[in-house]
Amino acid sequence: MPVVRDLRVLLRLGNFRRLLAVRLLSQGADGVFQVALATYVVFSPEKQTSPGAIASAMAVLLLPYSLIGPFAGVLLDRWQRRQVFLYGNLLRALLAGCTAVLIVASVPDWLFYVSALSVTAVNRFVLAGLSAALPHVVDDERLVLANSLSPTAGTLAATAGGGLAFVVRLTIADSDAAVVLLGAALYLCGALTSLLLARELLGPGKPSRGRPRLGTALLSTARGLADGVRHLTERRAAAGALAAMTVMRFCYGALTVMVLMLCRYAWTEREADGLALLGLAVAISGAGFFAAAVLTPWAVGRLGPFGWIALCAAAAAVLEPALGLTFAPTPILAAAFVLGLITQGAKIATDTVVQTAVDDDFRGRVFSLYDVLFNVAFVGAAGVAAAMLPPDGRSVPLVATVAVLYAGVAAALTYNGRGRCFT
């Protein structure tokens, strides 16, 4: 097959393999660190976990992506990308080690969150740099294939890192600090692996005389985002899809906090059993994401992107309360698969709408806004869930509210679709 042949050729490229290794180690470490953070906040025996603490942890994990992401490119175009991978991963290894010390020392929560936030903030520069460096290690003919392989491999590495963290926590070391140190070791390996790449190989090239000052470039980025918002108001299809996806992401975030609390307090008496159930829920939801990747192209081809998003939202409006109001493990785990499929399926369709409805000159800025909405909705949902959930996670009002939101999305898309408002 041509794709297999091209993939083999791609993996023969030494610099591509080295850059891919940096990605795998970096994102694998991210997965380890994120699970360690979640288990420390939710499952530490000495802590009485609250939905508010979970919301804080989600803010630490996700807000740096939203707040720093749009501006990361300005700095990456001024720093040698190999050095970003080297010093970024070294810094994360050091900060992760400090976070492990803070866990052992049982410091106030705010100090722990500051340390963890510093680790995740650096991550945005590394991920953006990996994408920017890719054209320097593959030729133009195989760039599309490389763009498909690398991010997918990185996501799988992050998932594998999260799974490794669960295994270590459950079977080897009953210590969140030990898991964080494992993440620190992987960050260190990522930094050392980057040394296999020549310092100037990954760009950027020598600065041109016309390059603006940093302050001017940052201000220009902010203005560009504002231009993206204005352009989005003129593209009803893209704006409608983003609004629907934001609401559905909010629903998914609220239910995620509920499942965390159920795993911690309602379903088991032992923290280890609750942690195992959480790992199972994450795996099942991931299977739903994979099913969405297989099913969505077929569904969008027959229903159109808005028809598929509407169907996903309608299915969630029915199945989420039917399964969720039991507050029992088996139905909730089934719901995790369904909601993983529905959320990812809607996201894939939304990506397609944005790519086709937005002018190419504005596409990057609109996707930056998309990234902000996607993560802020999840964090905002955690905050709302914190206000609604009781300590054991059983909340009929939360389940009902989410069902109403899903139904509202389905109704709005169906009505606007018939009225041809998304044209």
C-alpha positions, 0 to 999 in steps of 0.5 A: 500500500502507498501509505505503508510504503511512505510511512516506512520511508518516513521512519528511515529519516534519522532526524524525523525519528529523533524528533518523533522520539522527543515528542513521544517522551515529552507527551508520555511524560505529560500523561504521567504527570497529569494522572499523578496530579489527578490522583493526588488531588482526588485519591490521596488518603490524607486529603478530603477531596472536594469538587472545588479541588478537582476544578482547581486541578483542571484549571492547572492542567488546561488554562495554560494551553488557552492563555499561553497558546495563541502567543507561543508562536511569537516567541518560538519564532525567536528561539531555536526550537532544539533549545526549546526542547532541551531547556523546556524539558529540563525545566519541566523535569526540575519543576516536576521534581519540586512538585514531588517534594511538595507532595511529600512535604504536605505543603498548602494546596496553593503552593502545590498548584503553583508548581504544577501550573509551572510544569503545564505552562511550559508544555505549550511551548514544547508542543507548538515547537514540535509542530513548527519543527516538523517541516525541517526534518521531512520533505514537502511530499511527505509533510502531510503524512508526517503531520498525521503520524506525529500528533497521533503518536504523541496522543497515544504516548500521552495515553500510554503515559497515563496508563503507566502512571495508573499501573505504577500507582496501583502495583509498584509505589503507592505514592503520588510523589513517585509517579511525579518523579517518573514523569520527571525522569521522562522529561529528562529523557526527552531533553537528552534525546533532543541533543541528538538533533543539531542545534540549528537544524529545526530553525528558525533561520536567521532573523530578517531585518523586518522582524518586529520587536517582541512587544509589537509582535505580541500586540499584533497577535492580540489584534489578530485574535480580535480580527479572528473574532470579527471574521467568525461573526461573519461565518455563521456556519463556523460560529454555530458549530463552535457554539455547539461544541463549546456547550457539549464540551461543557457538558462533558467536563461537568460529567467528568467531575461527577465520575471522579467523585463517584469513583472516590466516594460512592462506589468503593471504600478503598482509594485503590479500588476507586483509582482502578475504576477511574482508570477503567472509565478513562480507557472506556472513554478513550475507546469511545474516542476511537470509535468516533474516529471510525464512525464520524466520516461515514456519518458526516457523509450521510447526515452532513456535519450539522446533522451528525452533531445534532444527532450526537447531542440528541443521543446524549440528551436521551442516554446521559440521564438514562444511564447517569441517573442510576449512579451505578458503576456499570451504567456510568461506564457505559455512559463514558463510552457513549459520551466519548464517542459523542463528544469526539464525533462532534469535535471532528465534525466541528473541525471540518466545518471550521476548516471549510467555512473560514477563510484560509487567512483567518483559519489559524486565528480561529483555531486558536480561539477554538482552542481557548473555547474548548479548554475554558468550557471544560474548566468552567464546567468543573467550576459549575459542577463544584457548586452543584455536586454533593461530596459523593458525586450523586447529583440529579440536578447536574445530570438533568441540567446536562441533559437539557443542555444537550437537548438544547444543542440538538434542537437549535441545530435542527431548527437552524439547519432547516431554516438554512441559517448555517449557510 
